[in-house]
């Protein structure tokens, strides 16, 4: 074996080892826990209005003033049948056979009303979301947490 061929083999081995180390290191550094670098979830809780405007007088108008918006960030529709939206006290809303189109948002109101493509109603007579502090949890039809939104003492910065 000549000096030149030995040098080429050593160089090739070093390059191959470097490629393996780089391939292993990239995934580890990609997940640094910073949500700004992570992809947005396909379906998410995009907005919450826990404190309905005006006085909380228990009227249907006031109840419907508190709501949660769910947004589908993908281009493809998602069937929400069997999905749930729950607060910390265990109040749960189960979605019927509702299709949320790609890039669409739907608002889930607390009170009574007629469901439409853009608005759903829980048909409740009492408030669900705590004005000061609560957590909304969205789960899929298999019970897996899809997204959460917290405010007040549970809010993370």
C-alpha angles and dihedrals in degrees: 000000000000127000091246094053091047090051091050091050092049091048091049091049092049091049092048091049090049091052091052092050091048092049091052095043098050098065091045093054094041092067101059095147093249108132091203089073095044125089117260112256116261091240120022145167097255102177139005129196102189096164110059115219116267126007120345094238097154094245118143089247091055092045090052089050088074113071148146124226121215118198129196105214095186129085091239128079121248126208108224094193108142094010116130138213113202139178128213092266092059098256104151134192116197116205118233122213094313123156115206107202125222112288090003129135128208126194120218111205124197100224136057126297147118115289116237138170091275104029134047127185128214091204093223128154095207134054117266107188119068110233095218105037136357144125126234114207123196116200130183125233090276093055096253117143109250098176144338133206122196134185136180117019091356095052113118119207 
